[in-house]
Amino acid sequence: MTTEAVIDAIGISKSYQRGKPVLNDVSISLRRGEMVALIGASGSGKSTLIRSLAGLIPIDATRDGRDAGSISVLGHSIQRGGRINCSRTLRARIGVIFQQFNLVPRLSLLTNVCFGLLGRLPTTRGTLGRFSDDDKRVAMQALSRVGIAEHALRRASDLSGGQQQRAAIARSLVQGAELLIADEPIASLDPMSSRRVMDLMADMNRDDGLTVLVSLHQVEYAMKYCPRTIALKDGKVAYDGPSSALTPAFLNSIYGAESEELFLPTFGDAAEPSHGSHWSDPQGGMNGNMNGNGHWSDPPAAVMPAASTLAMTRPHMKSGRLLA
């Protein structure tokens, strides 16, 4: 992993109503090749931060009469002074996926994935949706990689939520993204589909060197897939450090009885999470726990996602350490 900053946000703030900041002086940095989880309660500012980093919404121009910060992505300044400056070429290098999938329901899965090529096609071809055989071949390869090539000609609306989310990931693959920003991509999926989606992102991170920032409600997934976690509380960074610190005992020292909502009751008896290993499709034919490829063939019950949502009320922490 290099020390090159793929995301560098410095002192950014965002308010939708005057005097009520959703983000308040947030600074984060991601290095190339990292896979980082972003966690926090509803209303903590996760989605606003994700959309700001993706250049989809402008940050505040000023805060308390001074510059409200800046955002640089892949070495280019995309936000400063309340203005977004993100070129078409740069946007093609940033993949963004959402909980809602953002596919065109009445179009085929193949066509939806081809839309990932728009940033690299001539404007006329892209506007008219004229994709060449080579374009379709690239899209089919991406669909094959995410395991849904057999559904290429089906309407997006006919597929399950998990299949649609995998199609959204395939669209990022054909886009040639160097950075993937995912806003709660598994929030509406069942546990099996959630594991498949997280496995795909982890594979892309490991095999392709893709930098991934993914917001999650489930601490178990953050611990299993992401070596580093950033926690937001009331629009501020409450914790930024190793996901391995998010143990039941550690959370209990911060939340007290509230920590019981963050993990399944048996989680405290499970082995410590192992970063770099993740669950594989249970239909892969593997039995037992860890297979030779470093995947869980059957997820341990103790690390299945909790049904409750995450309620982050963490005291402020810096560099993985709790501040007094």
C-alpha positions in Angstrom: 0.0 0.0 0.0 1.3 3.4 -0.9 1.2 6.6 1.1 -0.6 8.5 -1.8 -3.8 10.1 -0.5 -6.7 9.1 -2.7 -9.1 11.1 -0.5 -8.0 14.1 1.4 -10.7 16.1 3.2 -9.6 19.0 5.4 -11.9 20.8 7.8 -15.1 20.4 5.8 -18.5 21.4 7.0 -22.0 21.1 5.6 -25.3 22.7 6.7 -28.7 22.4 5.1 -30.2 24.9 7.6 -28.3 27.9 9.0 -26.8 27.1 12.4 -27.4 23.3 12.1 -24.3 21.7 10.7 -24.7 18.1 9.5 -20.9 17.9 9.1 -18.8 20.0 11.5 -15.0 20.4 10.7 -14.5 16.9 9.4 -11.0 15.9 8.3 -10.2 12.4 6.9 -7.7 10.9 4.6 -7.6 7.6 2.7 -4.4 6.1 1.2 -4.4 4.2 -2.1 -5.4 0.6 -1.6 -7.2 1.0 1.7 -10.6 -0.5 2.5 -12.2 1.7 5.1 -15.6 1.5 6.9 -17.6 4.5 7.8 -20.1 3.9 10.6 -22.6 6.1 12.6 -26.2 6.4 13.6 -28.9 7.8 11.3 -28.4 11.5 11.2 -24.7 11.3 12.1 -23.7 12.7 8.6 -22.5 9.5 6.9 -24.5 10.0 3.6 -23.7 13.7 3.5 -20.0 13.0 3.9 -20.2 10.3 1.2 -21.9 12.6 -1.3 -19.6 15.4 -0.5 -16.5 13.3 -1.1 -18.0 12.1 -4.4 -18.6 15.7 -5.5 -22.3 15.3 -5.6 -23.2 18.1 -3.1 -21.2 21.2 -2.3 -19.7 21.7 1.1 -20.1 25.0 3.0 -18.1 27.9 1.6 -17.4 29.3 5.0 -17.6 28.3 8.7 -17.6 30.9 11.4 -16.4 33.5 8.9 -13.5 31.5 7.6 -12.8 29.0 4.8 -14.9 25.8 5.5 -12.3 23.4 4.1 -11.5 21.5 1.0 -11.7 18.1 -0.6 -9.1 16.5 -2.9 -9.7 13.2 -4.7 -7.0 11.3 -6.7 -4.7 14.3 -6.4 -7.2 16.8 -7.8 -9.1 19.5 -5.8 -12.8 18.9 -6.3 -14.3 21.2 -3.7 -13.2 24.5 -2.2 -15.0 27.6 -1.2 -18.4 26.0 -1.7 -17.8 25.2 -5.3 -17.6 21.7 -7.0 -14.9 21.4 -9.6 -14.9 17.8 -10.8 -14.2 17.1 -14.5 -15.9 14.4 -16.5 -12.6 12.6 -16.7 -12.1 12.6 -13.0 -15.7 11.5 -12.3 -15.0 8.4 -14.5 -12.3 7.4 -12.0 -14.7 7.5 -9.1 -17.3 4.8 -8.7 -20.3 5.5 -6.5 -22.9 2.9 -5.4 -25.9 3.5 -3.3 -28.4 1.5 -1.3 -31.0 2.2 -4.0 -28.8 0.6 -6.8 -29.6 3.4 -9.3 -30.3 1.1 -12.2 -32.8 2.0 -15.0 -35.6 -0.6 -14.2 -36.9 -1.1 -17.7 -33.6 -1.6 -19.4 -31.6 -4.8 -19.5 -28.8 -5.5 -17.0 -26.3 -5.4 -19.9 -27.3 -1.9 -20.9 -27.2 -0.7 -17.3 -23.7 -1.9 -16.9 -22.7 -0.4 -20.3 -23.6 3.0 -18.8 -20.4 2.7 -16.8 -18.6 3.4 -20.0 -20.2 6.8 -20.6 -17.3 8.8 -19.1 -15.0 7.3 -21.8 -17.3 7.4 -24.8 -17.8 10.3 -27.3 -20.7 12.5 -26.2 -23.0 11.6 -29.1 -22.6 7.9 -28.6 -23.1 8.2 -24.9 -26.2 10.4 -25.2 -27.9 8.0 -27.7 -26.8 4.9 -25.8 -25.0 3.4 -28.8 -22.7 0.7 -27.4 -20.4 -1.3 -29.7 -19.9 -5.0 -29.5 -16.6 -4.3 -27.7 -18.4 -2.2 -25.1 -20.9 -5.1 -24.6 -18.1 -7.6 -24.3 -16.5 -5.5 -21.6 -19.8 -5.3 -19.8 -20.4 -9.1 -20.1 -16.9 -9.7 -18.6 -17.9 -7.5 -15.6 -21.2 -9.3 -15.2 -19.4 -12.6 -15.3 -17.0 -11.5 -12.6 -19.8 -10.5 -10.2 -21.6 -13.8 -11.0 -24.7 -12.7 -12.8 -23.8 -13.0 -16.5 -26.7 -15.3 -17.1 -29.1 -12.5 -16.3 -27.6 -10.0 -18.8 -30.7 -9.6 -21.0 -33.2 -9.5 -18.2 -34.7 -6.2 -17.1 -33.1 -4.8 -14.0 -36.5 -4.6 -12.3 -36.9 -8.4 -12.6 -33.8 -9.1 -10.4 -33.4 -9.4 -6.7 -31.9 -6.6 -4.6 -28.6 -8.4 -4.2 -28.4 -9.1 -8.0 -29.1 -5.4 -8.7 -26.4 -4.3 -6.3 -23.9 -6.6 -7.9 -24.8 -5.1 -11.3 -24.0 -1.7 -9.8 -20.6 -3.0 -8.8 -20.1 -4.4 -12.3 -20.9 -0.9 -13.7 -18.1 0.5 -11.6 -15.8 -2.2 -12.9 -16.4 -1.2 -16.6 -16.1 2.4 -15.5 -12.5 1.6 -14.6 -12.9 3.3 -11.2 -9.8 3.7 -9.0 -11.9 4.8 -6.0 -15.2 3.2 -4.9 -17.4 5.1 -2.6 -20.4 3.0 -1.3 -23.3 4.5 0.7 -24.8 1.7 2.8 -24.7 -0.7 -0.1 -26.0 -3.7 2.0 -28.6 -1.9 4.2 -31.6 -3.3 2.3 -30.1 -6.8 1.5 -30.5 -10.1 3.2 -27.4 -11.6 5.0 -26.4 -13.9 2.1 -26.6 -11.1 -0.5 -24.8 -8.7 1.9 -21.9 -11.2 2.2 -21.7 -11.5 -1.6 -21.6 -7.8 -2.1 -19.0 -7.3 0.6 -16.9 -10.1 -0.8 -17.0 -8.5 -4.2 -15.8 -5.2 -2.9 -13.1 -6.9 -0.8 -11.9 -8.9 -3.9 -11.7 -5.7 -6.0 -9.7 -4.0 -3.2 -7.3 -6.9 -2.9 -7.0 -8.0 -6.5 -7.3 -4.7 -8.4 -5.9 -2.3 -5.8 -9.2 -0.4 -5.7 -9.5 2.0 -2.8 -12.9 1.5 -1.0 -14.8 3.7 1.4 -18.0 2.0 2.5 -20.6 3.2 5.0 -22.1 0.4 7.1 -24.6 0.0 9.9 -23.3 -3.4 11.0 -20.1 -3.3 13.1 -19.6 -7.0 12.3 -19.0 -6.3 8.7 -16.7 -3.4 9.4 -14.6 -5.7 11.6 -14.6 -8.5 9.1 -13.8 -6.7 5.9 -12.2 -3.3 6.8 -8.9 -3.0 8.7 -9.8 0.6 9.5 -13.0 2.2 10.6 -14.1 5.9 10.8 -17.0 6.6 13.2 -19.1 9.7 12.9 -21.2 11.2 15.7 -23.2 14.4 15.4 -21.3 15.4 12.2 -17.8 15.0 13.8 -15.2 12.2 13.6 -15.6 10.3 16.9 -13.2 7.5 16.1 -10.6 6.8 13.4 -8.5 3.7 13.9 -8.2 0.0 13.7 -11.5 -1.9 13.3 -10.0 -4.5 15.7 -10.6 -2.1 18.5 -14.4 -2.4 18.0 -14.7 -5.3 20.3 -17.7 -5.8 22.7 -15.5 -5.0 25.7 -14.2 -1.8 24.0 -17.7 -0.7 23.0 -19.1 -1.5 26.4 -16.5 0.8 28.0 -17.9 3.6 25.8 -21.6 2.8 25.5 -22.3 0.7 28.6 -25.6 -1.2 28.2 -26.1 0.3 24.7 -23.3 -1.7 23.4 -25.5 -4.8 23.5 -27.4 -3.5 20.5 -24.2 -3.4 18.3 -23.4 -7.2 18.4 -25.2 -10.5 18.6 -25.1 -11.9 22.2 -22.6 -14.6 21.2 -20.2 -12.3 19.5 -18.0 -11.8 22.6 -17.3 -15.6 22.6 -16.1 -15.6 19.0 -12.5 -15.5 17.8 -10.9 -12.1 17.0 -11.7 -11.0 13.5 -9.2 -11.6 10.8 -8.7 -8.8 8.2 -8.1 -9.9 4.7 -10.3 -13.0 5.1 -13.9 -12.8 4.1 -16.9 -14.9 3.3 -17.4 -16.6 0.0 -20.6 -17.7 -1.7 -21.9 -20.7 0.3 -22.7 -22.4 -3.0 -19.0 -22.6 -3.8 -18.9 -26.1 -2.4 -16.5 -25.5 0.4 -17.1 -26.8 3.9 -15.8 -25.9 7.3 -14.5 -22.4 8.1 -11.5 -21.0 6.3 -10.7 -22.3 2.8 -7.4 -22.2 1.0 -8.3 -18.9 -0.7 -8.7 -17.0 2.6 -12.5 -16.9 2.4 -15.1 -18.1 4.9 -17.1 -20.8 3.3 -19.7 -20.8 6.0 -19.9 -17.6 8.1 -19.5 -18.1 11.8 -22.8 -17.4 13.5 -21.1 -15.0 15.9 -20.3 -12.6 13.2 -23.6 -12.5 11.3 -24.9 -8.9 11.1 -27.0 -7.8 14.0 -30.6 -6.9 13.2 -30.6 -3.7 15.1 -29.3 -0.5 13.6 -26.1 1.1 14.9 -26.4 3.9 17.4 -23.0 5.6 17.5 -22.5 7.8 20.6 -18.7 7.3 20.8 -16.5 9.8 22.6 -14.0 11.6 20.4 -11.0 9.5 19.5 -7.9 10.3 17.5 -5.5 7.9 15.7 -7.3 4.9 17.2 -7.0 6.2 20.8 -9.7 7.4 23.1 -9.3 11.0 24.2 -9.8 11.7 27.9 
